Amino acid sequence: MKKILFFVIAIQLLIFLTIFFRTENLSLLSYINNSFIYGGILMFFGAWIFVVRTGVFDIFTASMRKAFKLKSTLDDDEMRPPSEALGFSSAPLLISGTITLLLMAICLAIYSL
């Protein structure tokens, strides 16, 4: 929980630094725009890691190894499947992306009033 909280705070600081360095005025609209970008990127990479870790691409990788076995010099035991190559969880990215997008939605509701 502390890791996710630290990650969310770091993303919020990154959002504010982006607003200041892009010479935009600090407004609710600039926060909404930047948090949408950062939240979307976090959700995209979190979903991508989740899909790869579930083993969807393992079948594709194994079939490509069989199809191109004549050209390959590595044995099947030497190459790990993509699901085992990623050693970290997608949960921190997905949770922090969701929190960032929820904060953006709250700010958007306030902005639209």
MODELLER restraints for C-alpha pairs under 7 A, 6 or more apart:
rsr = mdl.restraints
at = mdl.atoms
rsr.add(forms.Gaussian(group=physical.xy_distance, feature=features.Distance(at['CA:4:A'], at['CA:92:A']), mean=5.76, stdev=0.5))
rsr.add(forms.Gaussian(group=physical.xy_distance, feature=features.Distance(at['CA:4:A'], at['CA:96:A']), mean=6.43, stdev=0.5))
rsr.add(forms.Gaussian(group=physical.xy_distance, feature=features.Distance(at['CA:7:A'], at['CA:96:A']), mean=6.80, stdev=0.5))
rsr.add(forms.Gaussian(group=physical.xy_distance, feature=features.Distance(at['CA:8:A'], at['CA:96:A']), mean=5.43, stdev=0.5))
rsr.add(forms.Gaussian(group=physical.xy_distance, feature=features.Distance(at['CA:15:A'], at['CA:34:A']), mean=6.04, stdev=0.5))
rsr.add(forms.Gaussian(group=physical.xy_distance, feature=features.Distance(at['CA:15:A'], at['CA:35:A']), mean=6.28, stdev=0.5))
rsr.add(forms.Gaussian(group=physical.xy_distance, feature=features.Distance(at['CA:19:A'], at['CA:26:A']), mean=6.64, stdev=0.5))
rsr.add(forms.Gaussian(group=physical.xy_distance, feature=features.Distance(at['CA:19:A'], at['CA:30:A']), mean=6.81, stdev=0.5))
rsr.add(forms.Gaussian(group=physical.xy_distance, feature=features.Distance(at['CA:28:A'], at['CA:107:A']), mean=6.98, stdev=0.5))
rsr.add(forms.Gaussian(group=physical.xy_distance, feature=features.Distance(at['CA:28:A'], at['CA:111:A']), mean=6.95, stdev=0.5))
rsr.add(forms.Gaussian(group=physical.xy_distance, feature=features.Distance(at['CA:32:A'], at['CA:104:A']), mean=5.32, stdev=0.5))
rsr.add(forms.Gaussian(group=physical.xy_distance, feature=features.Distance(at['CA:32:A'], at['CA:107:A']), mean=6.60, stdev=0.5))
rsr.add(forms.Gaussian(group=physical.xy_distance, feature=features.Distance(at['CA:32:A'], at['CA:108:A']), mean=6.57, stdev=0.5))
rsr.add(forms.Gaussian(group=physical.xy_distance, feature=features.Distance(at['CA:35:A'], at['CA:100:A']), mean=6.39, stdev=0.5))
rsr.add(forms.Gaussian(group=physical.xy_distance, feature=features.Distance(at['CA:35:A'], at['CA:101:A']), mean=6.84, stdev=0.5))
rsr.add(forms.Gaussian(group=physical.xy_distance, feature=features.Distance(at['CA:35:A'], at['CA:104:A']), mean=6.00, stdev=0.5))
rsr.add(forms.Gaussian(group=physical.xy_distance, feature=features.Distance(at['CA:36:A'], at['CA:101:A']), mean=6.24, stdev=0.5))
rsr.add(forms.Gaussian(group=physical.xy_distance, feature=features.Distance(at['CA:36:A'], at['CA:104:A']), mean=6.48, stdev=0.5))
rsr.add(forms.Gaussian(group=physical.xy_distance, feature=features.Distance(at['CA:39:A'], at['CA:97:A']), mean=4.51, stdev=0.5))
rsr.add(forms.Gaussian(group=physical.xy_distance, feature=features.Distance(at['CA:39:A'], at['CA:98:A']), mean=6.88, stdev=0.5))
rsr.add(forms.Gaussian(group=physical.xy_distance, feature=features.Distance(at['CA:39:A'], at['CA:100:A']), mean=5.29, stdev=0.5))
rsr.add(forms.Gaussian(group=physical.xy_distance, feature=features.Distance(at['CA:39:A'], at['CA:101:A']), mean=5.36, stdev=0.5))
rsr.add(forms.Gaussian(group=physical.xy_distance, feature=features.Distance(at['CA:40:A'], at['CA:97:A']), mean=6.84, stdev=0.5))
rsr.add(forms.Gaussian(group=physical.xy_distance, feature=features.Distance(at['CA:42:A'], at['CA:93:A']), mean=5.56, stdev=0.5))
rsr.add(forms.Gaussian(group=physical.xy_distance, feature=features.Distance(at['CA:42:A'], at['CA:94:A']), mean=6.58, stdev=0.5))
rsr.add(forms.Gaussian(group=physical.xy_distance, feature=features.Distance(at['CA:42:A'], at['CA:97:A']), mean=4.94, stdev=0.5))
rsr.add(forms.Gaussian(group=physical.xy_distance, feature=features.Distance(at['CA:43:A'], at['CA:93:A']), mean=6.57, stdev=0.5))
rsr.add(forms.Gaussian(group=physical.xy_distance, feature=features.Distance(at['CA:43:A'], at['CA:94:A']), mean=5.34, stdev=0.5))
rsr.add(forms.Gaussian(group=physical.xy_distance, feature=features.Distance(at['CA:43:A'], at['CA:97:A']), mean=5.15, stdev=0.5))
rsr.add(forms.Gaussian(group=physical.xy_distance, feature=features.Distance(at['CA:46:A'], at['CA:90:A']), mean=4.94, stdev=0.5))
rsr.add(forms.Gaussian(group=physical.xy_distance, feature=features.Distance(at['CA:46:A'], at['CA:93:A']), mean=4.99, stdev=0.5))
rsr.add(forms.Gaussian(group=physical.xy_distance, feature=features.Distance(at['CA:46:A'], at['CA:94:A']), mean=5.05, stdev=0.5))
rsr.add(forms.Gaussian(group=physical.xy_distance, feature=features.Distance(at['CA:49:A'], at['CA:90:A']), mean=5.73, stdev=0.5))
rsr.add(forms.Gaussian(group=physical.xy_distance, feature=features.Distance(at['CA:50:A'], at['CA:90:A']), mean=5.60, stdev=0.5))
rsr.add(forms.Gaussian(group=physical.xy_distance, feature=features.Distance(at['CA:52:A'], at['CA:82:A']), mean=6.61, stdev=0.5))
rsr.add(forms.Gaussian(group=physical.xy_distance, feature=features.Distance(at['CA:52:A'], at['CA:83:A']), mean=5.59, stdev=0.5))
rsr.add(forms.Gaussian(group=physical.xy_distance, feature=features.Distance(at['CA:53:A'], at['CA:83:A']), mean=4.26, stdev=0.5))
rsr.add(forms.Gaussian(group=physical.xy_distance, feature=features.Distance(at['CA:53:A'], at['CA:86:A']), mean=6.86, stdev=0.5))
rsr.add(forms.Gaussian(group=physical.xy_distance, feature=features.Distance(at['CA:54:A'], at['CA:83:A']), mean=6.43, stdev=0.5))
rsr.add(forms.Gaussian(group=physical.xy_distance, feature=features.Distance(at['CA:55:A'], at['CA:83:A']), mean=5.16, stdev=0.5))
rsr.add(forms.Gaussian(group=physical.xy_distance, feature=features.Distance(at['CA:57:A'], at['CA:82:A']), mean=6.74, stdev=0.5))
rsr.add(forms.Gaussian(group=physical.xy_distance, feature=features.Distance(at['CA:58:A'], at['CA:81:A']), mean=5.52, stdev=0.5))
rsr.add(forms.Gaussian(group=physical.xy_distance, feature=features.Distance(at['CA:58:A'], at['CA:82:A']), mean=6.15, stdev=0.5))
rsr.add(forms.Gaussian(group=physical.xy_distance, feature=features.Distance(at['CA:58:A'], at['CA:83:A']), mean=6.76, stdev=0.5))
